[in-house]
Amino acid sequence: MVENAASAPPPAPPASGSALGARIASALVMVPVALAIVWYGGPWIIGLAALAAALMAWEWGRLVGRATGLVDSLLLAGIAAAAVLAGAYVAAWVGLLVGVAGIVLQQRLAGARNGAPIWTAAGLAWIIGPCIGFVWLRADPAEGAATVFWLLAVVWAIDTAAYVAGKTIGGPKLAPRISPKKTWAGLIGGVAAALVVGLVTALVVGSDKIWQIALLSGVLAIVEQIGDMAESFAKRRFGVKDSGNLIPGHGGLLDRLDGMLAVVAAVVVLSLVTGGSVLTWR
C-alpha cells in the first residue's frame, strides 16, 4: 500500500549522543569484569557462563513467545544454567545431555499452548552449547586463558571496527532484509580488525603460525557476523527489536553475545579437530 508524503511517518532520528554514551559506559563496566573473570578462571568463569546462559535463555523464550510467564522463563533459564554447571563440574558431554533432556522436558511441559517449539529448542541449543564450550576452552591449563583472551579480543575488535566502518563509510547493505544496518564496509572493517588482532596475538604467544592465526581470526569475523544476523533474522521473524533491555545502549545480553556464541562454537570445533588450542597449531 502506498501512502502520500503527508501521512507517512517521519523518519527515525539517528542514534543520540546519550545512546552512544550508554554503550560506552556499559562497555567500560563489562569489559574489565569479563577480563578479570577470565584471568581467574575456575568457579568464576563457570558462574559467569551459567548466569549468561540463564539470562540469554530467558530472553530467547520471551523473544519467540514461548515464555509468557515467570514459570516458563525460570524453567528455560534453569535448564540453561544446569546444563552449563553439569558441563563444567562433570563433563562437557554430560552438560550437553542435560541440555537436551531439559529441552525435551520443556517442550513436553509447555506443549503447543504458546510460542514456537522448534525455534525454542534451536535457540536453547545455540545458547547452551557455546556456553559449555566457553568454559571448556578456558579449562585448558596450558593455553586456556590465552585462547579465551584472544577470542574476546577478536570479537570485540570485530564489533567495534564494523560499527565504526559502517557508520563512517556506509555504502551497500550486507543483508538488508535481515539486518538493515549492516554494510559491506562494516564487514570488511571487522575482518581487517580481526586480522590485526590475530597477528598481534600470534606474536605475543610466540607462535610460528602467525599468518594462519591471523587468517583464522579474519574468517571468524565472518562467522561472528553470521551469528549476529541469525539473531537478527529471528527478531524480524517474531517482530522484536531487541532481545531485552538488560544492557544500557545494547539491548539484551543475547543482542550483545549473539556473534560471540557463533565464534565460540567455531573455535571449539576447531580445537576438537586439531586436538588442542588453535593458538598452538603445529
Solvent accessible surface area in square Angstrom, and as a share of the most:
residue,aa,sasa,rsa
1,M,215,0.96
2,V,147,0.84
3,E,93,0.42
4,N,100,0.51
5,A,96,0.75
6,A,103,0.80
7,S,71,0.46
8,A,46,0.36
9,P,103,0.65
10,P,117,0.73
11,P,124,0.78
12,A,92,0.71
13,P,114,0.72
14,P,124,0.78
15,A,74,0.58
16,S,60,0.39
17,G,61,0.59
18,S,89,0.58
19,A,40,0.31
20,L,78,0.39
21,G,35,0.33
22,A,28,0.22
23,R,70,0.25
24,I,93,0.47
25,A,54,0.42
26,S,11,0.07
27,A,37,0.28
28,L,125,0.62
29,V,101,0.58
30,M,62,0.28
31,V,46,0.26
32,P,73,0.46
33,V,80,0.46
34,A,22,0.17
35,L,65,0.32
36,A,46,0.36
37,I,25,0.13
38,V,1,0.01
39,W,165,0.58
40,Y,154,0.59
41,G,0,0.00
42,G,41,0.39
43,P,95,0.60
44,W,166,0.58
45,I,4,0.02
46,I,18,0.09
47,G,37,0.35
48,L,56,0.28
49,A,5,0.04
50,A,8,0.06
51,L,104,0.52
52,A,14,0.11
53,A,0,0.00
54,A,15,0.12
55,L,59,0.30
56,M,1,0.00
57,A,0,0.00
58,W,71,0.25
59,E,13,0.06
60,W,7,0.02
61,G,0,0.00
62,R,113,0.41
63,L,8,0.04
64,V,4,0.02
65,G,29,0.27
66,R,1,0.00
67,A,4,0.03
68,T,93,0.54
69,G,29,0.28
70,L,110,0.55
71,V,118,0.68
72,D,14,0.07
73,S,0,0.00
74,L,96,0.48
75,L,48,0.24
76,L,0,0.00
77,A,13,0.10
78,G,38,0.37
79,I,12,0.06
80,A,0,0.00
81,A,22,0.17
82,A,45,0.35
83,A,0,0.00
84,V,1,0.00
85,L,74,0.37
86,A,18,0.14
87,G,11,0.10
88,A,30,0.23
89,Y,140,0.53
90,V,105,0.60
91,A,29,0.23
92,A,35,0.27
93,W,162,0.57
94,V,30,0.17
95,G,0,0.00
96,L,85,0.42
97,L,103,0.51
98,V,51,0.29
99,G,2,0.02
100,V,89,0.51
101,A,61,0.48
102,G,10,0.10
103,I,20,0.10
104,V,80,0.46
105,L,90,0.45
106,Q,1,0.01
107,Q,37,0.16
108,R,194,0.71
109,L,110,0.55
110,A,4,0.03
111,G,33,0.32
112,A,103,0.80
113,R,152,0.56
114,N,26,0.13
115,G,41,0.39
116,A,18,0.14
117,P,56,0.36
118,I,142,0.72
119,W,70,0.24
120,T,0,0.00
121,A,28,0.22
122,A,59,0.46
123,G,1,0.01
124,L,1,0.00
125,A,55,0.43
126,W,58,0.20
127,I,0,0.00
128,I,5,0.03
129,G,26,0.25
130,P,10,0.06
131,C,9,0.05
132,I,7,0.04
133,G,5,0.05
134,F,25,0.10
135,V,12,0.07
136,W,98,0.34
137,L,9,0.04
138,R,40,0.14
139,A,71,0.55
140,D,46,0.24
141,P,137,0.86
142,A,84,0.65
143,E,46,0.21
144,G,1,0.01
145,A,28,0.22
146,A,34,0.26
147,T,2,0.01
148,V,0,0.00
149,F,59,0.25
150,W,4,0.02
151,L,0,0.00
152,L,9,0.04
153,A,39,0.31
154,V,0,0.00
155,V,3,0.01
156,W,72,0.25
157,A,23,0.18
158,I,0,0.00
159,D,30,0.15
160,T,85,0.49
161,A,24,0.19
162,A,17,0.13
163,Y,82,0.31
164,V,77,0.44
165,A,12,0.10
166,G,20,0.19
167,K,129,0.55
168,T,103,0.60
169,I,125,0.64
170,G,20,0.19
171,G,49,0.47
172,P,100,0.63
173,K,100,0.42
174,L,28,0.14
175,A,20,0.15
176,P,72,0.45
177,R,213,0.78
178,I,55,0.28
179,S,13,0.08
180,P,62,0.39
181,K,178,0.75
182,K,36,0.15
183,T,7,0.04
184,W,124,0.43
185,A,16,0.12
186,G,4,0.04
187,L,23,0.11
188,I,114,0.58
189,G,16,0.15
190,G,1,0.01
191,V,36,0.21
192,A,50,0.39
193,A,22,0.17
194,A,0,0.00
195,L,65,0.33
196,V,90,0.51
197,V,27,0.16
198,G,0,0.00
199,L,54,0.27
200,V,80,0.46
201,T,20,0.12
202,A,0,0.00
203,L,107,0.53
204,V,120,0.69
205,V,57,0.33
206,G,64,0.61
207,S,20,0.13
208,D,121,0.63
209,K,50,0.21
210,I,46,0.23
211,W,182,0.64
212,Q,84,0.37
213,I,0,0.00
214,A,3,0.02
215,L,118,0.59
216,L,18,0.09
217,S,0,0.00
218,G,4,0.04
219,V,71,0.41
220,L,2,0.01
221,A,0,0.00
222,I,82,0.41
223,V,35,0.20
224,E,3,0.01
225,Q,9,0.04
226,I,100,0.51
227,G,3,0.03
228,D,28,0.15
229,M,34,0.15
230,A,51,0.40
231,E,1,0.01
232,S,15,0.10
233,F,103,0.43
234,A,1,0.01
235,K,28,0.12
236,R,129,0.47
237,R,131,0.48
238,F,48,0.20
239,G,72,0.69
240,V,45,0.26
241,K,167,0.71
242,D,53,0.27
243,S,11,0.07
244,G,27,0.26
245,N,140,0.72
246,L,96,0.48
247,I,12,0.06
248,P,88,0.55
249,G,36,0.34
250,H,26,0.12
251,G,11,0.10
252,G,0,0.00
253,L,23,0.12
254,L,0,0.00
255,D,20,0.10
256,R,58,0.21
257,L,41,0.20
258,D,6,0.03
259,G,1,0.01
260,M,15,0.07
261,L,6,0.03
262,A,19,0.15
263,V,0,0.00
264,V,3,0.02
265,A,41,0.32
266,A,26,0.20
267,V,0,0.00
268,V,24,0.14
269,V,88,0.51
270,L,53,0.26
271,S,4,0.03
272,L,116,0.58
273,V,116,0.66
274,T,64,0.37
275,G,71,0.69
276,G,31,0.30
277,S,10,0.07
278,V,0,0.00
279,L,4,0.02
280,T,39,0.23
281,W,55,0.19
282,R,228,0.83
